[in-house]
Amino acid sequence: MRIFGEMWIPLLIGLLIVVCPFLLIKIYSDYKTKAELSKLGVVFAYIFLSLFCMTIINATLHPIWVFAPDNILCKIFGYIFMLTGLIIIAEALVEFRSFKKVTSLTYLKADKVITTGVYRFSRNPQYIAWHLLLIGFSLPYRSVIALILILIHFMIIGLIIVPGEEKYLEKLLGDEYVQYKKRVRRWL
C-alpha cells in the first residue's frame, strides 16, 4: 500500500504544475477585472484548494524525503501546531458565523466587517489556522515535500487569493474595510 501512495505523489505534483497555473490565471483575472469571482472562478478556487491539500496530505502520509530522524520533538511540535490551528479556526468560525458570511467564494453579501475575536489580530485567521493544521499534520511524518508544498501554497494564497478577496471586500464594504485594513495586519 505504501508504494501505491508514493506513486501518487509525482502524479499529483505534476497535476499541480500543469493545472494550477490555469486555475490561478482565471482566479486572478476574475479578481482583477470584476473584483470578485465568477461562478467558474469559484469552481476553480475549490479545485485549486482541494488539489493542493490532497497533494500535501498524500506527501505527508507517504514521505519520500524526511528532514530529521524520528523523534518525539517533531510529534510534540506537530500536535502543538495542530491544536493551535484548531483553536484559531474554531474561534474564527464562531466570530464568522455571528455575522452575515462575507466571502467571494459563496456569493453571500455582508453588511459589516468582523472585528471581534481573532479578527482583531488578523484579517485572515482561517488561512493561518489551516496552514498551522497542515504544518502540524506534516511535522510528525517529517516530509520535506509536504512542507515545501505548504510553503508554496501559503505564498500563492498570500499573493493571489487574499489580495483578490481584499479587493472584493473593499468593493463590497467600502471605507469600513479600508479602515479595518489599516488597523489590523493581514496575517499576524
C-alpha positions as CSV (number, residue, x, y, z in Angstrom):
1,M,0.0,0.0,0.0
2,R,2.9,2.4,0.8
3,I,4.3,2.0,-2.7
4,F,0.9,2.9,-4.2
5,G,0.8,6.1,-2.1
6,E,4.3,7.1,-3.1
7,M,3.4,6.6,-6.8
8,W,0.7,9.2,-6.5
9,I,3.0,12.0,-5.2
10,P,4.7,12.7,-8.6
11,L,1.4,12.4,-10.4
12,L,-0.3,14.9,-8.0
13,I,2.7,17.3,-8.1
14,G,2.6,17.0,-11.9
15,L,-1.1,17.8,-11.9
16,L,-0.4,20.9,-9.7
17,I,2.3,22.1,-12.1
18,V,0.1,21.6,-15.2
19,V,-3.4,22.5,-13.9
20,C,-2.9,25.1,-11.1
21,P,-1.5,27.9,-13.4
22,F,-4.7,27.8,-15.5
23,L,-6.8,27.8,-12.3
24,L,-4.9,30.7,-10.8
25,I,-5.0,32.7,-14.0
26,K,-8.8,32.5,-14.0
27,I,-9.0,33.4,-10.3
28,Y,-6.5,36.3,-10.7
29,S,-8.3,37.5,-13.8
30,D,-11.7,37.5,-12.1
31,Y,-10.4,39.4,-9.1
32,K,-8.5,41.9,-11.4
33,T,-11.4,42.6,-13.7
34,K,-14.5,42.3,-11.6
35,A,-13.1,42.3,-8.0
36,E,-14.9,39.1,-7.3
37,L,-15.0,35.5,-8.6
38,S,-17.3,34.3,-11.3
39,K,-19.1,31.0,-10.9
40,L,-16.3,29.3,-12.9
41,G,-13.8,31.1,-10.7
42,V,-15.4,29.7,-7.6
43,V,-15.2,26.2,-9.0
44,F,-11.6,26.8,-10.0
45,A,-10.8,28.1,-6.5
46,Y,-12.2,25.0,-4.9
47,I,-10.4,22.7,-7.4
48,F,-7.1,24.6,-6.6
49,L,-7.5,24.3,-2.9
50,S,-8.6,20.7,-3.0
51,L,-5.9,19.6,-5.3
52,F,-3.2,21.3,-3.3
53,C,-4.4,19.9,0.0
54,M,-4.8,16.4,-1.4
55,T,-1.2,16.6,-2.6
56,I,0.1,17.9,0.7
57,I,-1.8,15.1,2.6
58,N,-0.5,12.4,0.3
59,A,3.1,13.7,0.5
60,T,2.7,13.8,4.3
61,L,1.4,10.3,4.7
62,H,3.9,8.8,2.2
63,P,7.1,10.8,2.8
64,I,9.8,10.2,0.2
65,W,12.3,12.6,1.9
66,V,12.4,13.2,5.6
67,F,14.1,16.1,7.3
68,A,15.1,14.5,10.6
69,P,15.3,11.2,12.4
70,D,12.1,10.1,14.0
71,N,12.0,11.9,17.3
72,I,9.4,13.0,19.9
73,L,10.0,16.7,19.3
74,C,8.6,16.6,15.7
75,K,5.5,14.9,17.1
76,I,5.1,17.3,20.0
77,F,5.5,20.4,17.9
78,G,3.2,18.9,15.3
79,Y,0.5,18.4,17.9
80,I,1.0,21.9,19.2
81,F,0.6,23.4,15.7
82,M,-2.5,21.3,15.1
83,L,-4.1,22.3,18.4
84,T,-3.3,26.0,17.8
85,G,-4.7,25.8,14.3
86,L,-7.9,24.1,15.6
87,I,-8.4,26.7,18.4
88,I,-7.9,29.6,15.9
89,I,-10.2,28.1,13.3
90,A,-12.9,27.4,15.9
91,E,-12.7,31.0,17.3
92,A,-12.7,32.4,13.7
93,L,-15.7,30.3,12.7
94,V,-17.6,31.4,15.8
95,E,-17.0,35.0,15.0
96,F,-17.6,34.5,11.3
97,R,-21.0,32.8,11.9
98,S,-22.2,35.5,14.3
99,F,-22.4,37.9,11.3
100,K,-23.6,37.5,7.8
101,K,-20.9,35.5,6.0
102,V,-18.6,37.5,3.9
103,T,-16.8,35.6,1.2
104,S,-16.5,35.9,-2.5
105,L,-16.4,32.1,-2.7
106,T,-20.1,31.7,-1.6
107,Y,-21.6,34.8,-3.1
108,L,-23.1,35.9,0.2
109,K,-23.1,39.6,0.9
110,A,-22.1,41.0,4.2
111,D,-23.1,44.3,5.6
112,K,-20.2,44.9,8.1
113,V,-16.6,43.9,8.8
114,I,-15.9,41.3,11.5
115,T,-13.6,43.0,14.0
116,T,-14.0,40.8,17.1
117,G,-12.3,37.7,18.4
118,V,-9.3,36.6,16.4
119,Y,-10.2,39.1,13.6
120,R,-8.9,41.8,16.0
121,F,-5.4,40.4,15.4
122,S,-5.5,39.1,11.8
123,R,-7.6,39.7,8.7
124,N,-7.1,36.1,7.7
125,P,-7.2,33.8,10.8
126,Q,-8.8,30.9,8.9
127,Y,-5.9,30.8,6.4
128,I,-3.4,31.0,9.3
129,A,-5.3,28.2,11.1
130,W,-5.5,26.0,8.0
131,H,-1.7,26.3,7.4
132,L,-0.9,25.6,11.0
133,L,-3.1,22.5,10.8
134,L,-1.2,21.4,7.6
135,I,2.2,22.0,9.2
136,G,1.2,20.3,12.4
137,F,-0.1,17.3,10.5
138,S,3.1,17.1,8.4
139,L,5.7,17.5,11.2
140,P,5.3,14.1,12.8
141,Y,5.9,12.5,9.4
142,R,8.8,14.8,8.7
143,S,8.0,15.1,5.0
144,V,10.2,17.6,3.2
145,I,7.9,17.6,0.1
146,A,4.8,18.3,2.2
147,L,6.5,21.3,4.0
148,I,7.7,22.7,0.7
149,L,4.2,22.4,-0.8
150,I,2.7,24.1,2.3
151,L,5.1,27.0,1.8
152,I,4.2,27.3,-1.9
153,H,0.5,27.1,-1.0
154,F,0.9,29.8,1.6
155,M,2.7,32.0,-0.9
156,I,0.0,31.5,-3.6
157,I,-2.7,32.3,-1.1
158,G,-0.8,35.4,0.1
159,L,0.0,36.7,-3.4
160,I,-3.2,35.8,-5.4
161,I,-6.1,34.7,-3.3
162,V,-6.0,37.1,-0.3
163,P,-5.3,40.3,-2.3
164,G,-8.3,39.3,-4.6
165,E,-10.5,38.7,-1.6
166,E,-9.5,42.0,-0.1
167,K,-10.3,43.8,-3.3
168,Y,-13.7,42.2,-3.3
169,L,-14.2,43.2,0.4
170,E,-13.2,46.8,-0.4
171,K,-15.7,46.9,-3.2
172,L,-18.4,45.3,-1.0
173,L,-17.8,47.1,2.3
174,G,-16.1,50.3,1.2
175,D,-14.4,52.6,3.7
176,E,-15.2,50.4,6.7
177,Y,-13.0,47.6,5.3
178,V,-10.3,50.1,4.2
179,Q,-10.1,51.4,7.8
180,Y,-10.1,47.8,9.2
181,K,-7.1,47.0,6.8
182,K,-5.2,50.0,8.3
183,R,-5.8,48.8,11.9
184,V,-5.3,45.0,11.5
185,R,-2.5,43.2,9.8
186,R,-3.1,40.7,7.0
187,W,-1.5,37.8,8.9
188,L,-0.4,38.5,12.5
